[in-house]
Amino acid sequence: MASSWTTSSRTGTPRIGGRAGTPTGWYPVARSSEVGTTPRQVGAGGQAYVVLRTRPGAEVTALSARCPHRLVPLTTATVVDGRARCPYHGWEFNAEGRCVEIPSLGPVGTPPPRADLSAPWAVEERDGWVWLAPDPTPTARPPRTHGATPSPEPVPDLPPPDGPVLDNLHPALEHAWHPVALSTDLRVGGYLQTRLLGRTWTVHRRTGGVLAADPPAWGVVEHLGVVWIAPAEPWAELLAVPETADPLAVSGWLPPARSPASAGALADAFLDTSRHPAHPTSGPPEPAVPELTYERGGFSGVQEEQLGGRRVTAVHRAPFQLVRREEDLRTGVVTTVVRLLQPEDADSTRVHTRVLVQQTNGAVSPGALAAAVASAAAVLDQDLALLARWGSTGLPLLPRDELHLRADRLGVALRRTLADFATDRTAAGQTEELQRRATA
């Protein structure tokens, strides 16, 4: 059988031999016939790996199970020209786990060392099985099977990030405005039911247009053509979108969509400027780095793309209110996409998207809105499809849990803002609970 020996880039004290039940330190993980160019997740010594062949018939490669950039499971990777390519940003890894391509760095950029994947100490095929040795072992080769069928250990879950994660049911989200319905969905005298933060809410529009929620909420308002609920006093204000007050602007809504991904992951995808394959509205392979301005409850970022003649502005208000404004400096067309995310349950986020088009030097041309809506829908479909494969349940807030590049400035700003939001509201909640107990 073909064999491949690789040294691990993982740190820590080497462990000689295996755990109880594996005295040789070798673990059977899959039949050789089951391993091809589609990465397959396996477990060895309680650790998760993916095994694959970088070309049909090539030796088996075993690598760590997540891309270090955004922790995307590498079971979603594809093999291209002998490399494993992560679908999120196109990072490519060779058979030894070395990162050899990061599109956002441009043609002359060099991937940083932390971009490399780790590997087990050794991987070998024997008797029709793939075996891994996660750590150094004095046993040079896997044991013979002598016709018996080895029993691979259960595939472990991917380990969670070391630091805090903002998921859809984080307690801090009580202190925020959340979109729950379009205004047109709620007539006078009527009501609707919606999911938010793991609970069912009933929203009424009473006589005179007054809004009320059951269970009671700190606030229920209409803004940007949307009904909003704040279960408790919000940390940040509602996002202002000046385009909505322009009588010459035309706008339309995408049908509400739903995703199993977390609202934080969807927000990160919307702000991303280094996607690969690129969004239909994305810039050159090496995107301009946005200039950031931190504001109360969020931030804004502006980037000028001289080659494309565009100015792109992104605005965020915690937790999940987002705007992307794209100005074509040659034609005077301004396209604004408003993305509002509703964290319904731990595994469900509803996505509300409004598109506005303006013409700075006249009326909007026929068909411009339809084209902008179609473009926004294509980007959203791409995000939903990718994140559904990924299975993200929350957004990591500790910078060291992921690997950030210059092109990730908006994503880093999102994590910093949401970390401040979660920390402030969690601390305030603990103080309020202590005060309540003291006066009880």
N, C-alpha and C positions, 0 to 999 in steps of 0.2 A: 504493500500500500504506500501511496505517497505520504510524506510527512512534512511538517513545517514546524520549525522551532523559532519562537520569537521571545525576546526579553520584554518584560513588563516595564511600563513607564510609571506604574503606580508607586506611591511612596509608602513608607512604613517598614516595620521590621519583618523580614521574610519569615515565613512559617514553613518548617520542614515537615513534610508528610501531610496527610489529610486529616479530616475530622473522623470521629468514630464511625466505623462502617466503611471507610475508604483508607485502609492502611497504606496504600501505595501513593496516595495523593492525586490519583487520576480519577476523573469522573466521566462516565459515558453520558453524552448529551443528546445524540440523535443518530439515526442510521445514516450512513454515507449517502445512500440513495435519496434521502430526504433533503439534503443540503445542495442548493443550487445558487443561482445568481439573485434570488430573492432572499433578503436577510431573514433569518429565523431566530426568534428569541429562545434562549435556553438558560438553564441554571447549573452552576457548578460551585460547590462549597458555599451555597447560600447567596452567591453573587449572580447578577443578571448579565448576560452577554448576548450578542448576536453572532451567528455563524453564517458564512456565505462563501461563495466562490466568486472571485472578481472576474473570471471568464469561465465559460462552459468547460468543464473538465479540469480546471485548475485546482491547486491545493486548497484546502479549507483554511479560511481566515476567521479568527475569533477576535472580536473587539468589544469595547464597552458599549452599553446599550442605548446611550443617549448622545445626541449632538451637544457639545459643550456650549454652543451659542445660546440657544433658547430651549434646551433640554428636550428637543423633539425626539421621540423614540425612533431609533434607526431601523426598526422594522418597516418604516415607511420609505426608507431610502431605495434608490434604484442604482443599478450598476451601469456605468457609462464609461466606455474606454478603459476598462480595468480599474475603475475607481468607484467607491460608494458615494453617491451624491444625496445629500439631505434635501428634501423637497422644499423646505421653508425658504432658505436663502441661497441654496446652491453650493454650500460648502462641500468640497470633495476630499475624500480620504483614500490613501493607497492601502495596499494589503497589510502594511505594518502599522496602520492607524495614523500615519502622519498626515496632517492637513496640508494639502498641496494646492488648493485653490479656494479663494474667497472672492467672489465677483465684486463685492462692494469696495475692495481695496484697489481695484483697477488692475491693468496688465502688469504693472511693475511692483505691486504691493507684495509684502512677505507676510504670510500667516504667523501670528505670535506662537510661542511654544505651547501656551495653554490651550491652543486650538487642537492639539493632537489628542487622539483617543488613546486610552489605556488598553492593554491586552493581557491575557493570562500569560503565565510563565511559558507554557508550551501547549501546542495543539497537534494532535496526530490522529491519523486514521489507522484502525487495525481491526481485522476480522469483520469488516463491513460496518464499523461504528466509528463515530467521531468522538474523541476523548479530549478533555481539557484538564490541564494541571494549573489551577489558579496561582499556586505558589511554588517556589523551588522544592523539589522532591528528589531524594537519592535514587528513586526508582526510574531508570532511564527511559523505559517504555511502558505503555499501558499493559495491563495483564491480558493474557489470552482468554477468550471466551469459552473455548473447547465446546463450541456448539450451543452453549447456553445463551439465553437472551438477557442482556444487561437491563437493569431498571434505572433509567434516568431519574434524577430527583425532580420534584415538581418545579415548574418554572416560577421563580420568585417574582413578586411585584417589583416594578421599578422603584428604587428608593426615593422618598420625597426630598425636596430641597432641605438643606440644613437650617435655613432661616425661616422667618414668618412668610406665610402665603396668604394673599387676600382672595378668599373664595366667595361664592355667591351668598353664603349665609354668615359672613363675618359680622360680629356684633356691631362694629362701627358703622355698618351700612344703615343701621336704624337712623343715624343722624345725617341724612342726605335726602335731596330731592330725587325722585325716581319717576320716569315716564311710565304710565300704565295704560294709556289708550289715546287714540286720536280724538280730538274734540268732536268731530263729526259722528263718532260712534255713540255719542251720548245725547239723546234728545231731552227736552224739558219734560219733567214728570217721569222720566225713565231711569233705569239703572243698568249697570253692568257689573260683572264679576271678573276679577283678574287675580293672577298670582303674583306675589311680591315677597321676597325674603322668606320663602317657605310657608307662607300663609295665604289664605284666600281673603281678598278684600272685595267689599261691595261698595261701588261708587254711585251716588245718587245725584241727579241734577233736579233740584226742586224748583218750584214756581219762582220765577224771577231769575232763574239761572244759577242760583246758589248751589255750590257743590258741597257734598258731605261724604264721609267715608265711614264704613263699619267693618272692622273695629275703628274707634275714633283715632284720628291722626293729628299730629301737631299742625299740619297744614295740607289743604287740597286746593290747587289753583290750576288755571289754564295759562299756557305760555307756549309760543311758537306753534300754535295749533294742536297742542298736546295737553292732556290732563296729567297732572303731577301729584304725587303723594310724598310727604315727608313724615314718616312715622314719629320721629322726635325732632327736636330743634336741629336744623341742618348746619353743617360745618361750613359749607360754601353756598354762594348765591347761585341762582339760576343763570345760565349762560345767555349773554346778549348776542343777538345775530342781527346787525344793522340792516342787512339786505332785506329782511322781512318787512321793513318799513318803506322800502323803495317802491313807489307805485308803478314803475316801469319794469320791475323784476317779474319774471314768470317763474312759477314753481310747481312742483309735483311731488307726490309721495310714492315710494316703492311700497309694494304690499309688505306688511309686517312679516318678518322671518323669525325662525326659531332655531337655536343651536344648542347642542349638548355641552358646548364649551363654556367656560366661565366668562363673565362680562369683562374681567380684567384682561384675559387673553384676546378677546375680540377688540377691545380698545387698543391694545398693543399692535395688533395687526393693522388696524385702521391708520395708525400713526406711522407705520413703517415706511421708510424711504429707501430701503435696500433689498426689497423683495426680489426673488429670482425663482421662476420667471417673473419679469417685471409686470407691475400693474399696467393696464392700458394707458394710464395717464402718467406713468413714471418717467423719470429723466434718463440721463445717460448712464452707462454702466458704473461710473464712479460718481455717485450723487453728491450734490453740493451739501455741505454741512450746515444745518440751520443755526441761525443766531437766536439764542433763547432769552426770554424775559420771564422771570418768575413773578406771578401775581397772586393776590389773595385767592386761595382755593384752587390754584391751577397754574397754567403757564401758557405762553404763546411762542411759536417758533417761526421764523421767516427765512426762506432760502431763495436766493436769486440764481437762476440758471441762464447764464449769458448765452450759451450756445443755442438753447431752445427758446430764448426770449420769453421766459416765464418767471413769475414770482408766485411762490407757493407759501401759504400761511396756514399753520395748524394752531388750533386753540383748544385747550382742555380745561374743564371745571370738574372738580371731584364730585362723585367718583367716576361717572361714566357719561359725561356730556362732552361731545367732540365736534369740531368743525374743521373742515379742510377747504381752504379758499384758493383757487387757482386762477391767476390773472394772465391772460395772453397779452403780452405787452405790444404785440404787433397788430392784433385785430381789435383790441379793446374789450374782448369777451371775458367776463368774470363768471366762473362756475363755482358755486358753493355747495358742499355736501355736508349736511348736518346728520350726525350719527348719534342716536340716543339709545342707551342699552338698559334693559329692564331685567335685573337678576330675579328670576322667578323662583327657582329651586336650585338645589345643589348641582343638578345636572341639566339645567334649562335656563337659557337666556333669550329674551325676546328682543328683536332688533328693529328699531324704527328709523327710517332714513328719509330725509327730505332733501330735494335737489332744487336749487335756485340758479337762474341764469340772468345776468345783466349785460347790457351793452353800454359802455361808457360814452360812446359817441353817437347814440341813436337807439332805435328800437331793436329788440331782439329779433334776429332773422327767423323765418319759419323753419321749423324742424330742429332748431338749436336745443330746445328743452328735451325733445324726444331723444336726441343723440346723447345729451348729458345724462338723462335717466338711464338709457341703455348702458352707457359706460359705467355708471355707478352700480347698476345691477350686476354687471359682469364682474366687477371688483368684489362685490359682496359675495356672489356665488363662489368665487375663487377662495375667499377667506373661509366661508362656511364649509366648503368641501375639505380644505386642508385641515382645519381645526377639528372637524369630525373624525378624521383619521388619527389625529394627534391624541385626542382625548384629554385635553388640558382641563384640570379641575380648579385651577387658581393661578394667580400671578405671583411669582416669587418677588419678594421685596428686598432681600439682601443682595447687594451688588455682586458679592463673591460667588453666589450660587450660579451665575451665568457668566459668559464671556462677552463683554461689551466692546464695540469698536466705535470709531469716530462717527460713522454713519448711524449709530444707534442713539444719538443724543436725545431724540424725542422719547424713545423708549425708556431711557435712563431718567429723564425728567418725569415721565409718568410714574415710574416706580418710586421716585423720591417724594412726589406729591402724595401718592397713595399711602406711602409709609408714614408721612407726617399726619395724614388724615386718620389712619388707623391708630397710630400712637396717641394722638391728641384725644380722640374720642374714647379710646379704651381707658386712658388715664382719667378722663372726666367722668366716665361711667363708674369707675371704681370709687372716685371721690364722692359721687352722688350716693352710691350704695352705702358707704361709710356714714355719710351724713344722715341717711334715712334710718340706719340702724341706731345711730346715736340719739335720735329723737323719737324712736319708736317706744 
